[in-house]
Amino acid sequence: MTVIEVGALTFSYPGSAEPAVRGMDFAVGQGEIFGFLGPSGAGKSTTQKILIGLLTGHGGRAEVWGREPAEWGQDFYRRVGVSFELPNHYQKLTALENLEFFASLHSGPVRDPMELLDSVGLAGDAHTRVGKFSKGMQMRLVFVRALLHDPDLLFLDEPTSGLDPVNARTVRDLVLAEKARGKTVFLTTHDMATADQLCDRVAFVVDGRIATLDSPRELKVARSRRQVRVEYRDAGDAVTGTEFPLDGLADNADFLRLLRDQRVETLHSKEATLDDVFVETTGRSLR
């Protein structure tokens, strides 16, 4: 089942000399984590806002479950959850009061706010005013608020921004858990590591267009060097590195001799990273 379908999508902000979106085409299937990657100003957030229904007046098609967002009623927001890049909480309310307030806006069932807070390590701060939260704590709170009404489709804008490695891993694990429950995730980010770990497919966006679209693995393998680098300790205890062609490696006498005679410490294929793919595809740095 196709959840999102975009065709020849265009959008220009009033007074802007250049369009923000210049003819995008892509589709997102049910249960897929779809990454939208690119530098600031590439058109990522604009496209997301069109799909959420926050921006209108676009050209082309931007359909969710077969209909434009403007054609849906309030039921649309019952099925969609959004985690914004910049936290937008009620600062004088506690974390629990924030979730309880937003839960009260939904006519259908909601998830237990305390369980959600506990899932991101905020249960101990449930009764603390959000104004006293660090950015990372506020980011975790805005993330679980998107899960509150158990939506079918999640729009996550930089969900690991401002998080330390432990909490970033917690959020990534929760995103994967939502996928396992059959949810669809539209992930907007410029964090290649997060995209590589989470996404089934990624689209590289630059200047309002999609430069390339495929799974992270296929994108990396297509641009990898078919070589293996072996690092080992020589007789003087210095680290030495040698590269071998990947093709015919099992019959390479020098490679086999090195494995047999030396103290090997690392062995890596020369795989490209998503950063490498982005630079090669777009001709610019991501940052």
C-alpha positions as CSV (number, residue, x, y, z in Angstrom):
1,M,0.0,0.0,0.0
2,T,1.3,3.5,-0.9
3,V,0.9,5.9,2.0
4,I,2.5,9.0,0.4
5,E,2.6,9.8,-3.3
6,V,4.2,13.0,-4.7
7,G,4.3,13.9,-8.4
8,A,5.8,17.0,-10.1
9,L,5.6,18.8,-6.8
10,T,6.5,22.5,-6.8
11,F,6.2,25.3,-4.3
12,S,7.4,28.9,-4.1
13,Y,7.2,31.2,-1.1
14,P,5.7,34.7,-1.7
15,G,8.3,37.2,-2.7
16,S,11.0,34.5,-3.2
17,A,13.0,34.7,-6.4
18,E,13.6,31.0,-6.5
19,P,11.2,28.1,-5.9
20,A,11.7,26.0,-2.7
21,V,10.5,22.8,-4.4
22,R,11.2,22.2,-8.1
23,G,9.3,19.1,-9.4
24,M,9.7,16.3,-6.9
25,D,8.5,12.7,-7.5
26,F,8.6,9.9,-4.9
27,A,6.3,7.5,-3.1
28,V,6.5,6.0,0.4
29,G,5.0,2.6,1.2
30,Q,3.3,1.4,4.3
31,G,5.7,0.3,7.1
32,E,8.6,2.1,5.4
33,I,11.1,4.5,7.0
34,F,11.8,7.0,4.3
35,G,14.7,9.4,4.7
36,F,14.6,12.9,3.3
37,L,18.3,14.1,3.4
38,G,19.9,17.3,2.5
39,P,21.4,20.6,3.7
40,S,19.4,23.4,5.2
41,G,17.4,25.2,2.5
42,A,17.2,22.2,0.2
43,G,13.4,22.0,0.4
44,K,13.0,19.2,3.0
45,S,10.9,21.0,5.6
46,T,8.8,22.7,2.9
47,T,7.9,19.3,1.4
48,Q,7.1,18.0,4.8
49,K,4.9,20.9,5.6
50,I,3.0,20.4,2.4
51,L,2.4,16.8,3.2
52,I,1.2,17.7,6.8
53,G,-1.1,20.3,5.4
54,L,0.6,23.3,6.9
55,L,1.4,24.8,3.5
56,T,-1.0,25.1,0.6
57,G,-0.8,26.5,-2.9
58,H,1.7,24.0,-4.3
59,G,1.8,22.7,-7.8
60,G,1.6,19.0,-8.8
61,R,0.4,16.3,-6.5
62,A,1.1,15.6,-2.8
63,E,-1.2,12.9,-1.7
64,V,-1.4,11.0,1.6
65,W,-3.6,7.8,1.5
66,G,-4.7,8.8,-1.9
67,R,-5.9,12.4,-1.1
68,E,-4.4,15.8,-0.8
69,P,-4.1,16.9,2.9
70,A,-6.5,19.8,2.3
71,E,-9.2,17.2,1.2
72,W,-9.0,15.4,4.5
73,G,-11.0,16.6,7.6
74,Q,-9.8,16.4,11.2
75,D,-9.5,12.6,10.8
76,F,-6.2,13.3,9.0
77,Y,-4.5,14.6,12.2
78,R,-5.9,11.6,14.1
79,R,-3.7,9.4,11.8
80,V,-0.6,11.6,11.6
81,G,2.0,12.4,14.2
82,V,4.6,15.2,13.9
83,S,7.8,15.8,15.8
84,F,9.2,19.2,15.0
85,E,12.9,20.1,14.9
86,L,12.4,23.0,17.3
87,P,10.5,22.1,20.5
88,N,7.2,23.9,21.0
89,H,5.9,23.0,24.4
90,Y,4.0,25.0,27.1
91,Q,7.0,26.0,29.2
92,K,5.1,26.7,32.4
93,L,3.5,23.2,32.4
94,T,5.2,20.1,33.5
95,A,6.2,17.3,31.0
96,L,3.2,15.2,32.2
97,E,0.8,18.2,32.0
98,N,2.0,18.9,28.4
99,L,1.2,15.4,27.3
100,E,-2.1,15.3,29.2
101,F,-3.2,18.5,27.6
102,F,-2.4,17.3,24.1
103,A,-4.1,14.0,24.9
104,S,-7.2,15.8,25.8
105,L,-7.4,17.2,22.2
106,H,-7.9,13.8,20.7
107,S,-11.3,12.2,20.6
108,G,-9.9,8.7,20.3
109,P,-7.7,6.5,22.6
110,V,-4.3,7.7,23.5
111,R,-1.2,6.0,24.9
112,D,-0.3,6.2,28.6
113,P,1.7,9.5,29.0
114,M,3.8,8.1,31.8
115,E,4.8,5.1,29.8
116,L,5.9,7.4,27.0
117,L,7.9,9.6,29.3
118,D,9.5,6.5,30.8
119,S,10.4,5.2,27.3
120,V,12.7,8.2,26.7
121,G,14.1,8.5,30.3
122,L,11.8,11.4,31.4
123,A,9.6,9.6,33.9
124,G,11.7,11.1,36.8
125,D,11.1,14.6,35.4
126,A,7.4,14.1,34.7
127,H,6.4,16.8,37.3
128,T,9.2,19.3,36.3
129,R,8.2,22.4,34.4
130,V,9.4,22.1,30.8
131,G,10.9,25.6,31.0
132,K,13.6,23.9,33.1
133,F,14.4,21.2,30.6
134,S,17.5,21.1,28.5
135,K,17.2,21.1,24.7
136,G,17.8,17.4,24.6
137,M,15.0,16.8,27.2
138,Q,12.6,19.0,25.2
139,M,13.5,17.1,22.0
140,R,12.6,13.8,23.7
141,L,9.4,15.2,24.9
142,V,8.3,16.5,21.5
143,F,9.2,13.1,20.1
144,V,6.9,11.1,22.4
145,R,4.2,13.7,22.0
146,A,4.1,12.7,18.3
147,L,3.4,9.1,19.5
148,L,0.7,10.0,22.0
149,H,-2.3,9.2,19.8
150,D,-0.7,6.2,18.2
151,P,-0.7,7.6,14.6
152,D,-0.3,5.5,11.5
153,L,2.1,8.0,9.9
154,L,5.0,9.8,11.6
155,F,6.7,12.9,10.3
156,L,10.0,13.2,12.3
157,D,12.1,16.4,11.7
158,E,15.6,15.9,13.1
159,P,14.5,13.6,15.9
160,T,18.0,13.1,17.3
161,S,19.1,16.7,17.2
162,G,20.6,17.9,20.4
163,L,20.7,14.4,21.9
164,D,23.7,12.7,23.5
165,P,24.6,9.3,22.0
166,V,22.7,7.3,24.6
167,N,19.4,9.2,24.2
168,A,19.9,9.3,20.4
169,R,20.1,5.5,20.4
170,T,16.9,5.3,22.6
171,V,15.0,7.5,20.0
172,R,16.3,5.4,17.1
173,D,15.2,2.2,18.8
174,L,11.7,3.7,19.4
175,V,11.5,4.6,15.7
176,L,12.4,1.1,14.7
177,A,9.8,-0.2,17.2
178,E,7.1,1.9,15.5
179,K,8.1,0.4,12.1
180,A,7.8,-3.1,13.6
181,R,4.2,-2.2,14.6
182,G,3.5,-1.4,10.9
183,K,3.8,2.4,11.2
184,T,5.2,4.5,8.3
185,V,7.9,7.1,9.1
186,F,8.9,10.1,7.0
187,L,12.3,11.2,8.4
188,T,13.7,14.6,7.6
189,T,17.3,15.0,8.6
190,H,20.9,16.0,7.7
191,D,22.3,13.3,10.1
192,M,23.7,10.6,7.8
193,A,24.4,8.2,10.6
194,T,20.8,8.2,11.8
195,A,19.5,7.8,8.2
196,D,21.9,5.0,7.5
197,Q,20.8,3.1,10.6
198,L,17.0,3.7,10.3
199,C,16.0,4.2,6.7
200,D,14.7,1.6,4.2
201,R,15.3,4.2,1.4
202,V,16.7,7.7,1.4
203,A,16.3,10.6,-1.0
204,F,19.0,13.1,-1.3
205,V,17.5,16.6,-1.8
206,V,19.4,19.6,-3.1
207,D,18.0,22.9,-4.5
208,G,14.4,21.7,-4.3
209,R,15.0,18.5,-6.3
210,I,15.7,14.9,-5.6
211,A,19.3,14.1,-6.8
212,T,19.1,10.4,-6.1
213,L,16.9,7.9,-4.3
214,D,17.6,4.3,-3.2
215,S,18.4,2.2,-0.1
216,P,21.4,3.2,1.9
217,R,23.1,-0.1,1.1
218,E,22.7,0.2,-2.6
219,L,23.8,3.8,-2.7
220,K,27.0,3.0,-0.7
221,V,27.9,-0.2,-2.6
222,A,27.5,1.4,-6.0
223,R,30.1,4.0,-5.0
224,S,32.5,1.8,-3.0
225,R,36.0,0.8,-3.9
226,R,36.4,-2.9,-4.4
227,Q,39.3,-3.2,-2.1
228,V,40.1,-4.5,1.4
229,R,42.4,-2.7,3.8
230,V,44.2,-4.8,6.4
231,E,46.0,-3.2,9.3
232,Y,48.5,-5.2,11.4
233,R,51.4,-4.9,13.8
234,D,54.9,-5.4,12.3
235,A,58.0,-6.7,14.1
236,G,58.7,-3.2,15.5
237,D,55.1,-3.0,16.9
238,A,54.2,-0.3,14.5
239,V,50.8,-0.4,12.8
240,T,51.0,-1.0,9.1
241,G,48.2,-0.9,6.5
242,T,48.0,-2.7,3.2
243,E,45.2,-2.8,0.6
244,F,44.2,-5.7,-1.6
245,P,41.7,-6.1,-4.5
246,L,38.4,-7.5,-3.3
247,D,38.1,-9.6,-6.5
248,G,40.1,-12.8,-6.3
249,L,40.9,-12.2,-2.6
250,A,40.5,-15.9,-1.6
251,D,43.3,-16.8,-4.0
252,N,45.6,-13.8,-3.3
253,A,48.8,-15.3,-1.9
254,D,50.1,-12.1,-0.4
255,F,46.8,-11.6,1.5
256,L,46.7,-15.1,2.8
257,R,50.4,-14.9,3.8
258,L,49.7,-11.7,5.8
259,L,46.8,-13.3,7.6
260,R,48.9,-16.3,8.5
261,D,52.1,-14.5,9.5
262,Q,51.1,-11.2,10.9
263,R,49.2,-9.9,13.9
264,V,46.1,-8.6,12.1
265,E,44.2,-5.9,14.0
266,T,41.6,-4.6,11.6
267,L,40.1,-5.7,8.2
268,H,37.7,-3.5,6.3
269,S,36.2,-3.2,2.9
270,K,36.5,0.2,1.4
271,E,32.8,1.0,1.6
272,A,31.6,4.5,0.8
273,T,29.6,6.3,3.5
274,L,26.3,8.2,2.9
275,D,28.3,11.4,3.3
276,D,30.5,10.2,0.4
277,V,27.5,9.5,-1.7
278,F,26.0,12.9,-1.0
279,V,29.1,14.8,-2.0
280,E,29.5,12.7,-5.2
281,T,25.8,13.0,-6.1
282,T,25.4,16.7,-5.4
283,G,28.9,18.1,-5.7
284,R,28.7,19.8,-2.3
285,S,29.1,19.2,1.4
286,L,26.1,18.3,3.5
287,R,26.9,20.7,6.3
